[in-house]
Amino acid sequence: MKPLPVVEVRNARSGSSLGGRIEIADRWWTRLRGLLGRSGLEEGGGLIITDSQGVHMWWMKFPLDVAMLDGERRVIALYLDLQPGKRTKMHRKARYALEVPVGVLEATGTREGDPLEWHRAG
């Protein structure tokens, strides 16, 4: 299987890095699979799911922070410490879901309305 693209995600308002090893799930199968089967995320890790209006945590083994982003990559909703078995609401304007370790969104001061940007890591 082809490795997923890896990017660094930054909050353009604050300049804070949300992670330097964030994978992009941009194909049907990788979006469906998400982080299932993993036991956790390393510091700096995460996942961007493209074409996503919401995420679920069914069968997950660990909680996540989730930011839903619109087509301009602005945060439209935040879910802090989303637990296994739970889900986000559906957001019709969302185009991306960013999943990062619990505490990252709070530590970086990320809030609704913030623009996020990403570029290839390395």
Backbone hydrogen bonds, N-H to C=O, Kabsch-Sander energy under -0.5 kcal/mol:
donor,donor_aa,acceptor,acceptor_aa,energy
7,V,22,I,-2.9
8,E,119,H,-2.9
9,V,19,G,-2.5
10,R,117,E,-2.9
11,N,16,S,-2.9
12,A,10,R,-0.8
12,A,115,P,-2.6
13,R,115,P,-0.6
15,G,11,N,-3.1
18,L,9,V,-2.9
19,G,9,V,-1.0
21,R,44,G,-2.9
22,I,7,V,-2.6
23,E,21,R,-0.6
23,E,46,G,-2.3
24,I,5,P,-2.0
25,A,23,E,-0.6
25,A,48,I,-3.3
26,D,24,I,-1.0
31,R,27,R,-2.8
32,L,28,W,-2.1
33,R,29,W,-2.6
34,G,30,T,-2.3
36,L,33,R,-2.3
38,R,35,L,-1.9
45,G,42,E,-2.4
46,G,21,R,-0.9
47,L,99,E,-2.4
48,I,23,E,-2.9
49,I,47,L,-0.5
49,I,97,A,-2.9
50,T,25,A,-2.2
50,T,48,I,-0.6
51,D,95,R,-1.3
52,S,95,R,-1.0
57,M,86,K,-3.0
60,M,57,M,-1.8
64,L,82,L,-1.9
65,D,100,V,-2.8
66,V,79,Y,-2.7
67,A,98,L,-2.3
68,M,77,A,-2.6
69,L,96,Y,-2.8
70,D,74,R,-2.2
71,G,93,K,-0.5
73,R,70,D,-2.1
75,V,114,D,-2.8
76,I,68,M,-3.3
77,A,68,M,-1.2
79,Y,66,V,-2.8
82,L,64,L,-3.2
82,L,79,Y,-0.5
85,G,57,M,-2.1
86,K,83,Q,-2.0
88,T,55,V,-2.7
91,H,53,Q,-3.1
92,R,90,M,-0.6
94,A,91,H,-1.8
95,R,69,L,-3.5
96,Y,69,L,-1.9
97,A,49,I,-1.8
98,L,67,A,-3.0
99,E,47,L,-3.3
99,E,97,A,-0.6
100,V,65,D,-2.5
100,V,98,L,-0.5
104,V,101,P,-1.9
107,A,103,G,-2.6
108,T,104,V,-2.0
109,G,106,E,-1.1
110,T,105,L,-2.0
113,G,75,V,-3.1
114,D,111,R,-2.0
116,L,73,R,-3.0
117,E,10,R,-2.6
119,H,8,E,-1.5
121,A,6,V,-1.8
